[in-house]
Amino acid sequence: MDYLELTISVSPREPWTEILTAELAEMGFESFVDTEEGVQAYAPADRVNLEEVIKNSLLSAENTEVTFELEQKIIPHQNWNAQWESDFHPVEVEDYLTIVAPFHDKENRKGMVVEIQPQMSFGTGHHQTTWLMSKALFEIDSMPADVLDMGTGTGVLAVIAENLGANSILAIDIEDWSVVNAIENGARNQCSKIEFLCGDVDLINGKEFGLIIANINKNVLKAHMESYSLALKNKGILLLSGFFDSDVDELVTFASKFSLKVNRIYSKETWAGIWLTKE
């Protein structure tokens, strides 16, 4: 199957990138990669009509507040897996962790090893925010028993949490194809304590967690913040990422409204993560 790759530059980036991503998801795009300029979106080439997509999305809006630049490319079927494999190198998170694919050599691995089959979903460890959340998990002195991984993607963070001692992990994603991939990756790593579900934040109503991991994007994190606070045990940890350095102050201030106090801030290149504690 050939894939359509759209590279979209958005000015100003916020909040228009999140709005556009939501629109494209409804139109058949399956995967998104945040960039400093906007977003890259992927869809099976035979399932989307680019003219219709442009016509029925922000891309066609005559809006003086926002401008878009669009590039498109077809990735042939025969090159799809080869491209992933050529781009997917082992990821080292300091001395804590090595994230590998099944086709990688077993040499030169440090710390915990997590094997992920690369697919078109967020969370292989190559993205800076997944790297940041992985590092934060290893810096928790005692892994809480009950963990939520919201927006699990490939499931890599849930796998790490189980390997670090969590007894029960709920891993949720809104995309069914991500959940299928995450289930496969959980099995690949012999995980038995992760429940993968397809859905949204309402699935956590009435549940409690000692640790919540949410690697999504700023606007979704703000929309979910009250739900996270309600579901987080007293003194519980909330790890957030999926946003830029420039968003940190806004998110810290917003989280404080829900009894969430900043413990530390992580950064890698232009991306950031926040460790919050419920007081």
C-alpha positions as CSV (number, residue, x, y, z in Angstrom):
1,M,0.0,0.0,0.0
2,D,1.3,3.4,-1.0
3,Y,1.3,6.1,1.7
4,L,0.7,9.9,1.3
5,E,3.0,12.0,3.4
6,L,1.9,15.6,4.0
7,T,4.4,18.0,5.4
8,I,2.6,21.1,6.7
9,S,4.1,24.3,8.0
10,V,1.8,26.3,10.1
11,S,2.2,30.0,11.2
12,P,1.4,30.6,14.1
13,R,1.9,27.0,15.1
14,E,-0.5,27.1,18.1
15,P,-3.4,26.4,18.3
16,W,-3.8,25.7,14.6
17,T,-1.6,22.6,14.4
18,E,-3.7,20.7,16.9
19,I,-7.0,21.8,15.2
20,L,-5.6,20.8,11.8
21,T,-4.4,17.4,13.1
22,A,-7.9,16.7,14.5
23,E,-9.4,17.5,11.2
24,L,-7.0,15.3,9.2
25,A,-7.6,12.4,11.7
26,E,-11.3,12.5,10.8
27,M,-10.4,12.4,7.1
28,G,-8.4,9.2,7.2
29,F,-4.9,10.2,8.2
30,E,-3.5,7.6,10.5
31,S,-0.3,9.0,12.0
32,F,1.1,12.3,12.9
33,V,4.6,13.6,13.7
34,D,5.0,17.0,15.3
35,T,7.7,19.2,13.9
36,E,9.0,22.6,14.9
37,E,7.1,24.1,11.9
38,G,3.9,22.2,12.1
39,V,3.1,18.5,11.5
40,Q,3.7,15.6,9.1
41,A,0.6,13.5,8.4
42,Y,0.4,10.0,6.9
43,A,-2.5,8.2,5.2
44,P,-3.0,5.3,2.8
45,A,-2.8,7.0,-0.6
46,D,-5.9,5.1,-1.9
47,R,-8.1,6.1,1.0
48,V,-7.8,9.9,0.9
49,N,-8.5,12.5,-1.8
50,L,-6.1,15.4,-1.3
51,E,-8.3,17.8,-3.1
52,E,-11.3,17.0,-0.8
53,V,-9.0,17.1,2.2
54,I,-7.9,20.6,1.4
55,K,-11.4,21.7,0.4
56,N,-12.9,20.6,3.7
57,S,-10.1,21.6,6.2
58,L,-8.3,24.6,7.5
59,L,-5.9,24.2,4.6
60,S,-8.4,26.0,2.4
61,A,-9.5,28.7,4.9
62,E,-9.0,32.3,3.9
63,N,-7.9,33.2,7.4
64,T,-5.7,36.2,8.0
65,E,-4.7,34.7,11.4
66,V,-3.0,31.6,10.0
67,T,-1.0,30.6,7.0
68,F,-0.1,27.1,5.7
69,E,2.6,25.7,3.5
70,L,2.0,22.2,2.2
71,E,4.3,19.6,0.6
72,Q,3.1,16.1,-0.5
73,K,5.0,12.9,-1.2
74,I,4.0,9.4,-2.1
75,I,5.9,6.7,-0.3
76,P,5.7,3.5,-2.4
77,H,4.6,0.3,-0.7
78,Q,7.8,-1.6,-1.5
79,N,9.8,1.2,0.2
80,W,7.7,1.6,3.3
81,N,9.1,-1.0,5.7
82,A,12.6,-0.5,4.2
83,Q,12.3,3.3,5.0
84,W,11.3,2.6,8.6
85,E,14.1,0.1,9.1
86,S,16.7,2.5,7.6
87,D,15.5,5.3,9.8
88,F,15.0,3.3,12.9
89,H,18.3,3.0,14.8
90,P,18.6,1.8,18.4
91,V,17.7,4.5,20.9
92,E,19.8,4.9,24.0
93,V,18.3,6.8,27.0
94,E,21.5,7.5,28.8
95,D,22.6,4.3,30.6
96,Y,19.1,3.4,31.6
97,L,17.5,1.9,28.5
98,T,18.0,0.8,24.9
99,I,15.0,0.7,22.5
100,V,15.5,-1.7,19.6
101,A,13.6,-3.2,16.7
102,P,13.5,-7.0,16.0
103,F,16.0,-6.5,13.1
104,H,18.7,-4.8,15.2
105,D,21.8,-6.7,16.3
106,K,22.0,-7.8,19.9
107,E,25.3,-6.1,20.6
108,N,26.0,-2.7,22.2
109,R,22.8,-2.6,24.3
110,K,22.8,-0.7,27.6
111,G,20.5,-1.1,30.6
112,M,17.0,-2.3,30.1
113,V,16.2,-3.5,26.6
114,V,12.7,-2.9,25.1
115,E,12.0,-4.3,21.6
116,I,9.5,-2.3,19.5
117,Q,8.3,-3.2,16.1
118,P,8.3,0.1,14.2
119,Q,5.0,1.1,12.8
120,M,3.3,4.4,11.9
121,S,2.6,5.4,15.4
122,F,4.1,7.8,17.9
123,G,6.4,6.4,20.5
124,T,9.4,4.5,19.2
125,G,11.7,6.5,21.4
126,H,13.2,8.5,18.6
127,H,10.9,11.4,19.3
128,Q,12.4,13.7,22.0
129,T,9.3,13.6,24.2
130,T,9.2,9.8,24.4
131,W,12.9,9.9,25.3
132,L,12.2,12.4,28.0
133,M,9.3,10.3,29.5
134,S,11.5,7.2,29.4
135,K,14.2,9.0,31.3
136,A,11.7,10.3,33.9
137,L,10.4,6.8,34.5
138,F,13.8,5.6,35.5
139,E,14.2,8.5,37.9
140,I,11.2,7.6,40.0
141,D,12.6,6.1,43.3
142,S,9.8,3.6,43.7
143,M,7.5,2.7,40.8
144,P,3.8,3.1,41.9
145,A,1.8,-0.1,41.6
146,D,-1.0,1.4,39.5
147,V,0.0,3.3,36.3
148,L,-1.9,5.0,33.5
149,D,-0.3,5.6,30.1
150,M,-2.5,8.0,28.3
151,G,-1.9,8.2,24.6
152,T,0.2,5.0,24.6
153,G,1.1,4.9,20.9
154,T,3.4,1.9,20.5
155,G,3.1,1.1,24.2
156,V,6.8,1.6,24.9
157,L,6.2,3.6,28.1
158,A,3.8,1.1,29.5
159,V,6.3,-1.7,28.8
160,I,9.0,0.3,30.6
161,A,6.7,0.9,33.6
162,E,6.0,-2.8,33.9
163,N,9.6,-3.7,33.7
164,L,10.3,-1.1,36.4
165,G,7.9,-2.8,38.8
166,A,4.3,-1.5,38.1
167,N,1.7,-4.2,39.0
168,S,-1.2,-2.8,36.9
169,I,-0.9,-0.6,33.9
170,L,-3.8,0.9,31.9
171,A,-2.7,2.0,28.5
172,I,-5.2,4.0,26.4
173,D,-5.1,5.4,22.9
174,I,-7.8,6.9,20.8
175,E,-6.6,5.2,17.6
176,D,-7.5,1.5,17.2
177,W,-4.5,0.8,15.0
178,S,-2.2,2.1,17.7
179,V,-3.8,-0.1,20.3
180,V,-3.3,-3.2,18.0
181,N,0.4,-2.3,17.6
182,A,0.8,-1.6,21.3
183,I,-0.7,-5.0,22.2
184,E,1.7,-6.7,19.8
185,N,4.6,-4.8,21.4
186,G,3.5,-5.7,24.9
187,A,3.5,-9.4,23.9
188,R,6.8,-9.0,22.2
189,N,8.3,-7.9,25.6
190,Q,6.5,-10.6,27.6
191,C,4.4,-8.1,29.4
192,S,1.4,-9.5,31.4
193,K,0.3,-6.5,33.5
194,I,-0.8,-4.1,30.9
195,E,-4.4,-3.6,29.8
196,F,-4.6,-1.8,26.4
197,L,-7.8,0.0,25.6
198,C,-9.1,2.1,22.7
199,G,-10.8,5.2,23.8
200,D,-10.5,8.6,25.5
201,V,-10.0,10.0,29.0
202,D,-13.5,9.0,30.1
203,L,-12.2,5.5,30.5
204,I,-10.4,6.5,33.6
205,N,-13.5,7.8,35.5
206,G,-13.6,6.2,38.9
207,K,-10.1,4.8,38.8
208,E,-7.0,5.8,40.8
209,F,-3.4,5.7,39.9
210,G,-0.1,6.4,41.6
211,L,1.5,7.5,38.3
212,I,0.0,9.0,35.2
213,I,2.0,9.3,32.0
214,A,0.5,11.6,29.3
215,N,2.7,12.2,26.2
216,I,0.1,13.9,23.9
217,N,0.0,17.6,23.1
218,K,-0.6,20.8,25.0
219,N,-4.2,21.4,24.2
220,V,-5.2,17.8,24.9
221,L,-3.2,17.8,28.2
222,K,-5.1,21.0,29.3
223,A,-8.4,19.5,28.4
224,H,-7.6,16.3,30.4
225,M,-5.9,18.0,33.4
226,E,-8.8,17.9,35.7
227,S,-9.4,14.3,34.9
228,Y,-5.8,13.4,35.6
229,S,-5.9,15.3,38.9
230,L,-9.1,13.5,40.0
231,A,-7.6,10.1,39.1
232,L,-4.2,10.7,40.7
233,K,-3.7,9.5,44.3
234,N,-2.4,12.0,46.8
235,K,1.3,12.4,46.4
236,G,1.0,10.7,43.0
237,I,3.1,11.6,40.0
238,L,2.0,13.1,36.8
239,L,4.5,13.0,33.9
240,L,3.6,15.3,31.0
241,S,5.2,15.7,27.6
242,G,4.3,16.3,23.9
243,F,5.0,20.1,23.9
244,F,7.7,22.6,23.4
245,D,9.9,24.4,25.9
246,S,7.9,27.6,25.3
247,D,4.8,25.8,26.6
248,V,6.2,24.9,30.0
249,D,5.2,28.0,32.0
250,E,1.7,27.9,30.6
251,L,1.2,24.2,31.5
252,V,2.7,24.6,35.0
253,T,0.4,27.5,35.8
254,F,-2.6,25.7,34.4
255,A,-1.8,22.5,36.4
256,S,-1.5,24.4,39.6
257,K,-5.3,25.0,39.5
258,F,-5.8,21.3,40.1
259,S,-3.4,20.9,43.1
260,L,-0.6,19.7,40.8
261,K,2.8,21.1,41.8
262,V,5.9,21.0,39.6
263,N,8.7,18.8,40.8
264,R,11.2,19.1,37.9
265,I,11.3,20.0,34.2
266,Y,13.0,18.0,31.5
267,S,14.1,19.3,28.1
268,K,15.7,17.9,25.0
269,E,16.3,20.1,22.0
270,T,13.2,22.2,21.7
271,W,10.9,19.7,23.5
272,A,10.0,19.5,27.1
273,G,8.5,17.3,29.8
274,I,7.2,18.1,33.3
275,W,7.1,16.0,36.5
276,L,4.2,17.1,38.7
277,T,3.1,15.9,42.1
278,K,-0.4,16.0,43.5
279,E,-0.4,17.9,46.7
